[in-house]
Structure formats: C-alpha cells, structure tokens
Amino acid sequence: MRHILLATTMGVALASPALAEEFRWASTTDPQTMDPHAVNSAPVLGFLNNVYEGLVRRGQDMSVEPALATSWEPIGDGEGWRFNLREGVTFHDGAEFNADDVIFSYQRASGEAADTSSWFAPVSEVVKVDDFTVDIMTSAPNPIFPDSIANWMIMDQGWAEANGVTEPIGEGENYATLNANGTAAFMLESRQPGLETVLVPYDGWWGDAQHNITRATFTPIQNPATAVAALLSGDVDMINPVPIQDAARLSQSDGVDVVQGIEARVIMLGFPHQAETLKYGANEGDANPFLDVRVRQAVAQAVNVPAILQTIMRGNAEEASQLVSPAMRGYSEDLAVRPAYDVEAARALLAEAGYADGFTFGLKCPNDRYLNDEAVCQAVVSMLAQVGITAELDAMPVRNYWPELREDNFDMYLLGWSPGTFDAEHPIRFLAATPNEEARLGSWNFGGFSNARVDELLPMIQSEIDDTARQAMLDETTQILQDEVAYVPMYVQPLVWGVRDNVSLVQRPDNFFILRWVTVE
C-alpha cells in the first residue's frame, strides 16, 4: 500500500523497497537556473535542494536540522554562531568539503551579483576557525539566524574557480546556470532549460537514502490540461500543481491520488509606492494615484477575496490579512481580519481621493508561477472595474516577469511570498524594509514601500530574544503595513499535488519537492 507523508503527520522514516525505479515529475515552472545563488525563488531553491546542501536544512516537519554542519551554538553574548562542519563529505565531482567552501560560498552568496545577498545582511564577518569549524559573526544578536540560512547552499570553491563562476549572474548563462556540483543526495546529469532536467542518485552521499529512485526526470508542463493528461496516462508520476477545477475528478480516477494542504505562501497585490506617474493605459504619464493611501484602501475593499476563493480556488484556500499566514511564527492574532469587500466604500474612497471618474492603469501578472495566477488577476480586473478603475492585464511567464518587476515596469503587480524562515521577520526584511542595496534590505520590495518606523523596528525584531517583546514589535509593524496598505494580502495559497498511486512522497508547506523522500512501488 502506498503512503503519502504530510509535513503535519511526520512519523516513521520511509523504508527503502528492494526494487529501484525511475521517477518522472512535472510542474508549471521550470527553474530559471542551476546556480543556487543567482535567483531567490521557490522553483529554483526547491529544485536545487535536491542537488546542493547548506549548513542546515529543513526536515519533513519544517524544523531546522543538521546538514553540512553537525551542530551549532551561539558565540558569547549574541556575537554570532559557531558551526561545526561535517567531516568526510565530498562534492559530486569527488572534491572534499571543508571550511574554505563555506567561506567562499558566503562571499559568493552575499556579493552584489547574488540574489541571495539580503540573507546575510545581519552578518559582519565569517571566520575560519579550522578546516571544520566556522564562526559567522553578526552585527547584533540574531536568535533566528540558523533558520534564516536553511536555503543557503554550499558550492565547491575549486569547481567554481575552475569553471569561471566565482560570481552568479542574474541574466544570461554561464557554466553554473547549466551545470551543478553539490553534495546532496542527487546529482545533475543533464539540463535542457524549458525541456527536461535529469537527476541521478549520488552514491557518495553522506546521508541515509530513503528513496529507491535510479533516475529522476523533471519536465515543465505549462498547460494544466496537458499535465493532468500526462499523469492519467502514466507519462509522469507526479504533477504540481493540480488545477483546482480538476482536483475532485482526479481524486476519483483509478491509479491516481490528490495530495492537498495549505502552503506557507501569501498571495498579494503590490503597488508602485515611489513612481511619480502611471506607466500604462489611457492615463499613462498621469500622476500616480496609488501614492494616495485612500486609493490603495479602495483597491483592498474592491477585491472580493471570498469570491476568488469560492470560484477560482474552489474553497481550497484561506483568506490572508498579513504578509504571513497564521501558521507562521510572529503572526499577529489581533490583526487577523482583512478589509471587508465593500464596493460603495471603495467608490467613496476613490471620490475622496479625487478619482470619482476612475482611471486606467497596467496590472502585471505571471501566468505560470502561482496556482491559477492569471485567472486570479482576471478576476481582480473585473472587480476593480466595478468601482470605476480599469486595469489592463499583462500576463507573462515568470522567466519574463521578474525582470519586468525589477525594472519597475508596472502600475500594480501580483506577488506570492513564502517566508524561508517560517517567521514574520522574513517578509518585513524582503518586502517592507526600505530598499537598500548596501544594507541588503528590501530586495523584493519592487514598489519601494518605505516607512521609517518599520525600518527602525526591523533590527530590533531581528535581535530581540524575549518572545513577548518581539511579538509586540511584530504587531506594531503589521499594524503599520495594514494602515498604510503597503500591500493587499488576499489569500494563503493551497497545495494540490497529483501522484500515481504507487508513489510515496512528502508534501511540505513550503512547496519544496524533496526527492530523497520518494519511493516508487
């Protein structure tokens, strides 16, 4: 009998069956790169967690556990953290892992060219104590630092230098975008972007393999109907996601199961807080209406989130009022209610702000990143039209989407955020802190939201050890973000996977698919 292990029901470890099998899976989004420091996004980090490893990792229940470090402890009175490294580990090419690789990977992942640089904003220095001991010093006490680096992956210094990839690149290709040399349970055999990526087990892995896979082939399938057909025909063994509208039918089909849960990801709308003018639509070049908090509030009240959850998500998602879900550490219980859907109130706010006749603007949206993302954006367009503002939708593949947002080519945009630390500090640092490249803050704050008090509270939140005092600061920050309508949180995205009934796997709430927990009977 097949077993599906959920993160919330973790129990006995999987036993490896005698027979080994090939495994094939599909998702809508192809990872943009094989470089673990080039793109800070879940499709990249989730995939590469099968190939690269960090000092720590997350287990089936999302707890932080040892990986390339066997243990860690705070240094002094909050000066930093000492990591004791695992000995006897080799990279996929046979090179030995040691502290030099950790120092190199810190320098690479924290550099200006890295999309992961903001992870290391609290770090003041990384010191090699000996070949298997590293001290990571922080500018202030940072009790959640080990949690914050669960997706920081270690590269082999010698391999990177030999192949000319000592720095990541965000655009274009280099050796590290198409090749990989990690220490994890699987190694990259071949990579054809947009077509197929093949992983095979690494026989020299230091850990205990809990899978029976001989070869794992990933294929991006953007069309949902094609993905469902491939699962039903047996061409693939797993698809992520299952289209919500097909979940019930698929769960009743022979040979297939549907695995459902709630992801840690909040789906929201973002605004251009710093743009002086609109960039799209009939009002292109006119003053930016979204600079007025009343207009942002009108958008929040015009979007009928319950209707989106009922019609598009088929009751499989939960409303969101904050940048994190209730399952995250630091969630503000007293601020759990989102703005009520109220067309008349939205119209009144627009009139008060001087837009009684509405305006036209451009809404950017991905069409292959989040569950039903384009359909959600189409619904938002219709809902905003009811209060007199016209959104011109531009939906595109995520490969093109992130560059558009980074170039400020939007009037409003859709964003999903899953905190890598499972802590409310994470989205504050990435989405709400005033963008500052030198301090490595606000790296995904595309709209440039800025609030002096939020910037003041963030380092205090990061260093506060007392949970009650820390929660009070998180509550204050959440209240500011709600009052300012920095974003319009809409819902927590559901997880819906489809699997053949001879497959055992683990579904984690971060939507990372970990091959070392997969068995095929």
N, C-alpha and C positions, 0 to 999 in steps of 0.2 A: 504493500500500500504506500502511496506517495504522501509525503508530508511537506507542508509549507510552513516554515517558521516565520513568525512575525516578530518584529523587534520587541513588541509588548508581551510576547509569550515565549521568550527565550527559555530554553530548558536544557535538555541533554544534547551534547555535541553530536553532530552527524557522524554516523559510522560509514566508512568507505565501502561500497559494494565491491564485489570481486571483479566485475566487468567494467572496463573503461569505455567511454563513449565520446563521440563528437557532440558539440553543442552549438546551436545557431540561435542568435537573437537579433532583434531589430528594434529601432527606436526612430522617432521622427527627426532627431537632431544628431548629425554627425559631429563628433568632437572636432573643434577647429584645428587642433594641433596636438602633437605628441610631446610638446615641451611643457613640463609641469609648472613653469614659472611665467609663461607667456600670456595666459588667459585665465583670469579668475572667474570661472563659471562652472556650474554644476556638471554640464555634459563633459567638459574636459577633466575636471578634478575627479568626478565619479569614475570615468573610464580609466584614468591613469592610476587610480588607487589599486588597480589590478596589476600594475607594472612597476610602479615606484612605491617607495615607503618613506615614512617620516620617522622622527624620533619616537613619536607616539601615534596611535591610531584609534579609531572608534570601533568598539565591538558591536555585537548584534543588538545589544540594548542601548547603544549610543554612548556608553561610558568610555572614558579615555583609558587606554591600556598600553602596556609596553609594546614597542616595535623595534626600531633600531637602537633605542635606549632601553635598558632593562629596568632602570629606576631613575628617579629624580627627586631632588629635595631643595627647599629654599635655602638661599645663601644669606647668612647674617640676619639682619632685621629688615628683610624685604629688598636687599640689594640686587637680587637676581635668582637664577635657578641653576643648579648643577645637574647635568645629565650624564649618567654613567652608561657608556655605549656597549652594545652587544659585540662580543668578540667572535671571530670565526665566520663572519658574514662576507659573502662575495657578491659582486655585481654579476649581471648576466654574461659578461664577457670574461669572467674569471678574476677580475681585479679585486683586491681586498679592500674592504670598507674600514675607514678609520676616521679619526677626528679631523684630518685635513679635508675630507669630503664634506664634513659638516660645516667647517669654516667657509669653504668655497661655496657651498650651496646657500649659506646665509648671505654672502656677498652678492651672489648672483640673484637670489630671490628678493633681496632688499634694494637692489640697484634701480636707477631711474628707468631703465628699459623694461623692468619687470612689472607685470600687472598685479603681483602679489606683494609689492613693496609696503603697502599700508599695514600688512600683518605685523611688520617689525617696527612700527612707529614707537612702541614703548622701549625698544632695545637701544642701549647706549654702547654696548660692546659685546663681542663674542670672543672668549679666550680659550685657547687650547691648553688644558692643564697637563695632559699627556695624551698618548695615542688613542685612549679610550675614555677620556673624560673631557667634557666641555662645559664651561661656565657661560651662561647667557645672562649678561648684566642688564638690568632695566633702570630707566631714569627715575622710577618711583616704584614702590611696592606694587606688584601686579599678581594678585592671587589667582587670576584665571588664565595666566599666560600659557601653561601647558595645554589647556583646552583650545587656545587660540591657534595653535600650530599643528592641529591634527591633520591638516591637509598640506602642510609644508613637506615637500618631497625632496629627498636627498639624491643628488647626482654625483657621478664619479668625476672627480676633478681631472684625472688623466684623460678620460674619454672625451670630456668637453673640450679640453685644450687641444687634443689631437685632431678633433673634427671642427675646430674653429667656431665653437658655440659657447664661449665663455659668458656671453650675454644673450638673453632671449630677444626675439623680435616679435612685435605685435602684428605686423603686416608682412606678407610675402612668405617665402620659405627659406629655411636653412636645414642643415643636417638634423637638428633636433626636432624640427617640426614633422619629419617623416620617419625618424628613427628613434629608438629609445634604448637605454641601458640602465635598468633599475635593479632592485634587489628583491622584488616581490615574487609572489607565487607563480606569476605568469610573465612570459617574455614576448616581445613583439616579433612576429615572424614576417609580416608584410603589411604595408599600409598603402591603400589606394583611396585618397580623400574623396568622399562622396559616393564611393562604390563599395568598398569592403576593407575591413581591418581584421587581421588574423592574429590570435594569441595562442601560444602553446605553453604547457607547464614548464617551469624551471626546476629541473631535477636537483639543483644545488641549493634550493631554498632552505633557510634555517628553520622555518616553522613546520607545524604538523599539517599536512594537506588533508582537508576534509572534503575533497571533491573526487570525482572519478573521470574528469574531462581529459581527453587526449588532445583536443583541438577545439578552440572556441572562435567562431566567426561572427563578426558584427556587420550588419548591413543597415544603412539608413534607409528607411522607407517613409517618405513624407506623406503619401496618400493613405489616410486611415483605412479605407476600404481594401486597399491592396495589402496592408499589414494584416488585417483580420483574415483575409482570404489565405495569406501565406501561413498563418497559424493553423487555420482549419484544415488546410491541405497537408500539413506536416512539413512544409518547406522551412519553417523556423520553429524553434521550441519555445520561444518567449517573445512577447511584444510589450513595449512600454512607450506610450500609454495605450490602453484600450479606449476607443472612442466611447464617451459616456453613453451615447444613444445605443451602443451595441452591447453594453455590459450584460444586461439581463439575458438577451438572446444568446450571447456567447457562453454564459454560465450554464445554460441548459443544453449546450451542444456536447455530443459524445467526444470523449478524448481530450477535453479542454476544461480548464478551471480559470476562474477570475479571482485574483487576489486584490482585496481592497483595503485601503487605510487612509489616514489623513497625513499629508505631507507637512513639513515644518514651514512651507513656503507661503508667504502672504502676497497676494496679487493686488497691485495698487496702480493708481494713476499719478503721474508726476507732472510738474509744472515748470515753466521757464522763469524762475524767480529773478534772474538777472537780465533777461532780454528786454531791451527798450521797445522793440516793435515786434509785430507778428511777421512770420516768415512765409505763411501760406494762405491760400484762399482769397476771396474778394477783398478782404481787409489787409492784405499783405502790405507791410510798411506802416500801418497804423500803430498807434500806441498800444502796448501790450496790456490787454485787460486783466491778465492773470496776476499782475502786480498788486491788484486790489484784493484783499482777503475776502471781501464780500463776494467777488466773482468765484473765487475758489470754493467758498462755502456753498454757493449756488450749485456748482458742479457736484459737490458732495451730496446735496439734497435732491438733485435731479436724477442721480443714478439709482435706479431701483434694484438694489442688490438682491433682495428676496426673489424678485422675478428672474434675475440671472441664475440664481441657484436652483430655482424650480424648473425653468425651461431649458437652460443650456447645460447645467450641471446635474439635472435630474435628481436633485435632492442629495447629491453626494459631497457637497462642500459646506463649509461653515462660514458665517459672517465674520469679518475682521474689523476691529476698531483701532488697531495699533499696528506698528511695523513688525510685531511678533505675535505668534499665536498664544493661546492660554497655556500650551504645553511647555513654553519656554521659561527659563529662569529669568526673573525680573519683570514678568508680565504684570501690568497694573490692574488689579482686580476692580478697583473703584472707577476705572475709566473704560469699562468693557462695552459700553453702549455706543454704537456708531450713529452718525446723524440720521434722523428719520427721513425716509423718502417723502418729499413734500413739494409738489410741482408749484403750488401757489407761493410757498415761502421762497423757493428758488427764483421765481419770476420777480418777486418783490425785492429780493437782494440785488438782482441784476438792474432793476429800475433805480434802486437807491444808489447803485454804483455808476449810473449814467448809461446803462446799456438796455434800456427798455425795449429798443428795437433789435436787440441782439447783435451778433457779429459772426463772422466766418473765420475759421482757423484750421490748422492741419493737425491731425492726430496720427502719430506714428505707432505702429504695432507690429510685432513679429507674427509670422504665420506657421512657425514650426518649432516654437520654443516651449510654450506652456499649453496645458490642456485646453483645447477649444479657444486658443488665444484670439484668433481672428474673429470668431463668432461672438466672443465677449465684446470685442471692440466695435463690431457692427451693432450690437445691442446698445452700447454706450452712445454711439452716434444717434440712434433713434431716440433714446431717452433725452439727450441734450436738445434735440430738435423740438421736443415738446415744451421746452422752456424758452425757445426762441434763439438758441445759438446753434450754428451749423458747423459740424466737424467734417472735414474732408479726410477720409481714411486712406492712409498709405500703409498697406501691409506687405511685409517682405520677409525673406528667410533671415534667420538670426545671424548668419555669416555677414550679411549686409547691414543688419540692424544696429549692432553695437557701434560700428564706425559712424553711422549717422548720428547716434546719440552723442558720441564723443566729440563730434564736430558741431554740436548744438543745432542740428538741422531738425528742429521740431518746435511745435507750439504746445503740445501735450504728448505724453507717451505712456505706454504700458510697461510695468516692471514687476517682476516677481523676485522676492528675496527670502532666502533660507539662511538663517544665521549659522555659520560654520561652528560657532562655539555653543550653540543652543542657549544663548544668553542675550538679553535685550541690549547689552552694550554694543553688540556687533553691528546692527543696523544704524545705531547712532553714529558710530565711528565711520561707517562707509556711506551712509545715505543722508545724515543730518548735520554732520560736522562741516563747517565752512571749508570748501576745497582748499587744500594747502599741499602742494607737491613736496615741498621741503620737509614738512612735518608728516607727510604721507597720510593725510586725512581727507575724507570726503571723496575718495577715488571713484565712487559710483554715484555721487551726488550730481547727476547730469544737469539738473536745473539750477544748481548753485544756491540752494537754500542756505541762509546764514542767520544765526541768532547768537548774540554774544553770550547769553546765559547758558545756552546749550553747549557752546564751546568751553565755557567755564566749568560746567558740571562734568563733562566727559572725563577729564583726567582724574577727577575726584571719584567718579564711579569706578574707574579702572583700578584705583589703588585702595579703595575702601574695603576693609576686611569685615567690619560689622554688617551683617545682613540687613538689619533693620534700618540702619543709617543709609546703606546703599540703596535699599528699596525706596526710601523717601526721595532720594535724588533721581532715581529712575521714574518715579511717579511724577515728579516735577517736570522732568524732560518730556514725558509723554503728554502731560497737560499742555505744555508749550506747543508741541508739534500738532496737537489737536486744535488748539486755539488758533494757531497760525495756518491751519490746513496746509501744512508742508507737503503732504501727500493725501490722496484719498484711498485709504485701505478699503478693499472691497470684500475679499474672502480668502480663506485658507484653502489652498488647492488640494483636491483629493488625489490619492494614489490609486490607480487602477491598472493592474498588470494582467496580461493573459498568458497562461502557460499550458503546455501539453501535460496531460495527467500522469506522465511518468517522470516528471521533473520535480525535484525538491530544491527549494531556494529560501532565501531570507529577504524580506522586504523591510528596509529601514525607512524611518520617516524623513531622512534627508534625500531619498530617492536615488541613492548610490546603489548600483548593482554590483555586488561583490562575487566574483566567480569562484573564489575558494570555498564558498558555502553551497555550491551547486552540485547535485548528483543527478544522473540520468539513469533510470532503472531499465 
